[in-house]
Amino acid sequence: MRRLAVISMHTSPLAQPGSGDGGGMNVYVRELSSALARAGVACDVFTRAESVDVAEIVNVEPGLRVHHVPAGPLGPVAKEALPGLVDEFTESVLKRMTDAPPDAIHANYWLSGVAGHVIKHRLDLPLVCTFHTLDRVKADDSEDSGRAEAEAHIIGCSDAVLASCTVEADQLADLYDADPTRIEIVAPGVDHAFFSPGHRPQARRALGLPATGPMLLFVGRIQPLKGLEVAVRALALLDDQPEAFLVVVGGPSGPQGEDELQRIHALVDELGLTDRVRFLPPQAHELLSTYYRAADVCLVPSRSESFGLVALEAAACGTPVVAAAVGGLRTLIDHGHTGFLVEGRDPRAFAAFTAEILDSPALAAEMAISAAARARRYTWSIAAGRLRRLYGDLTAKALVECP
């Protein structure tokens, strides 16, 4: 296994996480491709070109290149319009591949899976897919674009489908009839050189945040799926912590993002929290560690999460997490030891668990140590090592045929 084609059509690994469509998937593609390159697998990442100001090919590091491929107008395109650009994107990727033919394809998200499925059959190559989110799991946030049917078709023809945890593996099998023998559980990692415990007062000083008062942290895109409203209401319910404040790091995302941001601002005003909620723009990924270290508790009230990279990064920095008991968050957080899991999304439950941490310095300290220790199990080099072996095995096998 010498060269891998990584397809990430709708968002570039070079884009700023936390804004637009950039999130955990950006980090996943960038960090995993980098780890693979360092392990000897050259990676060409193909993403849709959104600007004339970006080079067609960016050499990120030895063995890792990002190709900005033309498809549709040069500029941002609404996510709901992207399915109409997949065919053009696919043909452009195929042209780019002639200079350096890959040994396998790794597609990220369903749009990339559609492109990867075509390329698999054109070039007779194994296809590995990571979906990051699944339409049949998102429920109220599901799309009406035929996405679920497309996901099912891609899963049926993929030579391997990656799941970040056992929960996602079960969802693939139960909701999409995925062949369990072709589901590979490969957890994402965290860069411990950046994300590690530190001194909270120093982190607060570095960020210009108040030196006193409990700090709650929300990191992520602002959209209904991520549940920022729950975090704001939980802050309002901390009656015994009048100095507690919430820091929100992220920007609006998706078709409902701007409306959601306005709604949250109105809610903050309504609850009288204007001086206790700070909205900050998306931050460079490696700088997020300072925010995690500055916080007493990180809140992750998402409606669904295939994995939950924010929760893992916070834990790696020794920050207890209070999160919704959904998806991969169930496997990341050891309830009562590294943080708390909340069944449902009642702000009162989030506030109660948050208060339990804030009211007991001994519990908070124990959770910090346990969270950091548990997070050390997850590294990008381990993920890359497993995938390198998987890609090699698939290139030696007969390809899965469409059902």
Stockholm file with secondary structure:
# STOCKHOLM 1.0

chainA/1-403         MRRLAVISMHTSPLAQPGSGDGGGMNVYVRELSSALARAGVACDVFTRAESVDVAEIVNVEPGLRVHHVPAGPLGPVAKEALPGLVDEFTESVLKRMTDAPPDAIHANYWLSGVAGHVIKHRLDLPLVCTFHTLDRVKADDSEDSGRAEAEAHIIGCSDAVLASCTVEADQLADLYDADPTRIEIVAPGVDHAFFSPGHRPQARRALGLPATGPMLLFVGRIQPLKGLEVAVRALALLDDQPEAFLVVVGGPSGPQGEDELQRIHALVDELGLTDRVRFLPPQAHELLSTYYRAADVCLVPSRSESFGLVALEAAACGTPVVAAAVGGLRTLIDHGHTGFLVEGRDPRAFAAFTAEILDSPALAAEMAISAAARARRYTWSIAAGRLRRLYGDLTAKALVECP
#=GR chainA/1-403 SS CCEEEEECCSSCTTSCTTSTTCSHHHHHHHHHHHHHHHTTCEEEEEEECCCTTSCSEEEEETTEEEEEECCSSSSCCCGGGGGGGHHHHHHHHHHHHTSSCCSEEEEESHHHHHHHHHHHHHHTCCEEEECSSCHHHHGGGCCSSSHHHHHHHHHHHCSEEEESSHHHHHHHHHHHCCCGGGEEECCCCCCTTTSCCCCHHHHHHHHTCCSSSCEEEEESCBSGGGCHHHHHHHHHTCTTCTTCEEEEECCBCSTTHHHHHHHHHHHHHHTTCTTTEEEECCCCGGGHHHHHHHCSEEEECCSCCSSCHHHHHHHHTTCCEEEESCTTHHHHCCBTTTEEEESSCCHHHHHHHHHHHHTCHHHHHHHHHHHHHHHTTCCHHHHHHHHHHHHHHHHTSCCCCCC
#=GC SS_cons         CCEEEEECCSSCTTSCTTSTTCSHHHHHHHHHHHHHHHTTCEEEEEEECCCTTSCSEEEEETTEEEEEECCSSSSCCCGGGGGGGHHHHHHHHHHHHTSSCCSEEEEESHHHHHHHHHHHHHHTCCEEEECSSCHHHHGGGCCSSSHHHHHHHHHHHCSEEEESSHHHHHHHHHHHCCCGGGEEECCCCCCTTTSCCCCHHHHHHHHTCCSSSCEEEEESCBSGGGCHHHHHHHHHTCTTCTTCEEEEECCBCSTTHHHHHHHHHHHHHHTTCTTTEEEECCCCGGGHHHHHHHCSEEEECCSCCSSCHHHHHHHHTTCCEEEESCTTHHHHCCBTTTEEEESSCCHHHHHHHHHHHHTCHHHHHHHHHHHHHHHTTCCHHHHHHHHHHHHHHHHTSCCCCCC
//
